[in-house]
Amino acid sequence: MEYSVQLKGFIKSVGADLVGFTDVESLQGIYTEPKNLLDSFTHVISAGVEVPKSVFDTIHDKPTPIYNVVYQTINRILDEIGYKTSRHLQNKGYSGLPIPASQIVDREKWYGAISHKAVARMAGLGWQGKNLLLITPKFGSRIRLVTILTNAPLKIDLPMKNRCGACTKCKDACPVGAIKGVVTEDRYKNRNEALHFDKCVSKLTVEFAELPNIDSPICGICIKACPYSK
């Protein structure tokens, strides 16, 4: 337990705003690439960095170049946190494998090596919202995430109860009606239970990513709409 406290302190000292731990058992059945990604590890670390509120003041009906630059900057910070944490673990005699913050390994299904949101939910950072994003009590959906796999003996954190309730603000704000507004106590069985996923992907990759000075499949509209984000 003492090392868990020390490790959280270290991760926050290198830039994280939120840190949580879970074990590999809690993630059984989750999609990973490769399939045996978790086999050599016992625990999983989730770290998050806040996206500043004012960035979303620039967003109205589409992402902005300012949001794009901040988004990319935070991804670099997260990758640095993952790298420094893995080195720290290694120096303590443990394994540490950082999973890049924003790397797509399957562009047909739009999957990364592991779902940072699923890890963060099990590590107690927040719950899965109707917009399918992680929602945290402190920052709402204004959070970017990175994952580190390890064999360090960590004290796990507990998942958080869903607090979305009857709120439909993200659904109402979505420019393509991709959010169905379905609530879940735990997690969605698949993405299409919560979203018309193809509508979301099409808007981000075909339209928004082609905007001047964007070049990324980003949006930000449902993040801004979430009451917890404010």
Secondary structure, DSSP 8 states (H G I E B T S, - for coil): -HHHHHHHHHHHHTT-SEEEEEEGGGGTT--BSSTTTTTT-SEEEEEEEE--HHHHHT-SSS--HHHHHHHHHHHHHHHHHHHHHHHHHHHTT--EEEE-TT--SBTTTTB-SB-HHHHHHHTTS-EE-TTSSEEBTTTBT-EEEEEEEE-S------------TT--HHHHH-TT--B-----SS--SSHHHHB-HHHHHHIIIIIGGGSTTT-SS---HHHHH-GGG-
